[in-house]
Every structure is written in structure tokens, then in C-alpha cells.
Amino acid sequence: MFKHILIFLFLITLISCSKDKPIYIENEKIDPYKVYKEAFSAFEKNEFFFANKKFEEAELNFLISEYAAKASLMASFSLYMINFYDEAIINLEKHIKKYPADKNIIYAEYLICLIYFEQINDEKKDIEPLMLSRKKINLFLKKYENTEYAFDLKFKKDLIENQLAAKEIYIANYYIKTQAWTAAIKRFKNVLDNYSNTEFIEEALFRLVEIHYYLGLEGEAKKYAATLGYNYNSSEWFQMSYKLLNKDYKIPKPKSKDRKKFLERFIELIK
């Protein structure tokens, strides 16, 4: 959906280049305005590869840097639309260096973030795209915090944080299977320290309760159980922690009126 909005904004912003063209040198061998119109027409027909070549040609022949910058940006955007991600990033980075005063520079920086985000794989695969995407988004948010694009990238950053946390959980659970307890604990603690706002925080806390209890470190187990109970007392992971520390306890179906008494009993147990 946001991609379509971005396309619409480009069309509205850049179409002015094809109208009201200012005076240019008549003896130019190539008319950049005509070339731009051809590129724009191809873009509207989803002929993005051809559009890219024409926009690049228009950029080279424009005598006004504002219009050259628009053609450059549209050339990169055309590459993005056919998933030529590496080429698009190279062109966008060149655009930023070549046209630092371009009023549409935010488009270029946003598009770079979008490209890195769209190359993210699941948490079981390479972590590098996740880290690169988060880095680019953080830089963008620092520069353009209150823009319309920042809202979209903040949402994408949350998704990245969840995937990074999922990666830690996945590795930690593997260490549990191999009984590499120290390594598993380190991974779960990393979730607590760096991804506390993700959906995986509850599982990380429970696993720390579980591991420490298994190792006979009941004091540590109760410490993490207390944190889990204090912050997430209505969760499934909280119920499982309570049962782990109280073998006679049977997990009931949740009833709101019993929640307060249940929490009090749990806190009493882990004091």
C-alpha cells in the first residue's frame, strides 16, 4: 500500500517536469524534455526497464539541475520497481552525492531504506540484511523524524526488531537442545537487554526461569519469574513459570476475577 502511495507522490511531484518547460538551447542534439516525456510514458505503462534508460538519457541532457535530479531519481525508482535492488541503491547513493540540494532528496533516502527492508529474509537465514536495514532506518529517523515516511519506517523498524529477537530465540532454543546452557542463557539475556519491546520478551523470561530451575539455581529462576509475573501476569508464559515453580499447580482457564489472587499467590511463592 505504501509503495502505491509513494508512486502516486512521485507522479504528482515529477509530472511538472513535463509541463511548462523553460527555455533551453534550441541547437541541442537531444531534447531532454521529449526524452523525459517518453520515459514518463513508459513508466506509466509499467515498462520500467525502458523508462530507466530514458530517464538516464534525460538526466544527461538537462541543463537545469533541478530537472536532471528529477530524472535521476525516477531512473532509480524505475530500477526499484523491477527489483534491481543493487543497481537502484548504487544510483540512489550517486544521486545523493551529485544532488545534495535536491528538494526531493528525502525520496532517495527513504527508497534506500525500503530496498534494504525488502531484502530481509526470515530469522533462520542471514542476519546481515536485518542489521543493514535497521542501520539505514535509524539514520533516516534521526534526520527526518517528523516526516510522513518516518511513520512507515518506524513500523518497519519494529518488524526488524521482532525478527532480530526471533533470531536470538531460535539460536538459544538450539543451544537448549544441545544443553549448551551458558550460550543459551546469553542469547535469552540479549533479548531482555536489546529487544524488550518485542513479542519475544515473555518467552525469553520463561526460558531463563526454566534453565535456571533445571540447573538448580532456584534463586535466579525466581528472579526472572518475578519479572515475568510483574510485567506479564496474564500471559501463557507466566502461567507456565508458576507451574514450574509449584508442581501441584494446574493451569486454569483464565478468569479475570481470579487474576488478582493468582498474582498474589505467585508473588508469595517467589519472594
Secondary structure, DSSP 8 states (H G I E B T S, - for coil): -HHHHHHHHHHHHHGGGGSS-----TT-SS-HHHHHHHHHHHHHTT-HHHHHHHHHHHHHH-SSHHHHHHHHHHHHHHHHHTT-HHHHHHHHHHHHHH-TT-TTHHHHHHHHHHHHHHT---TTS-SHHHHHHHHHHHHHHHHSTTSHHHHHHHHHHHHHHHHHHHHHHHHHHHHHHTT-HHHHHHHHHHHHHH-TTSTTHHHHHHHHHHHHHHTT-HHHHHHHHHHHHHH-TTSHHHHHHHHHH-TT-------HHHHHHHHHHHHHHH-
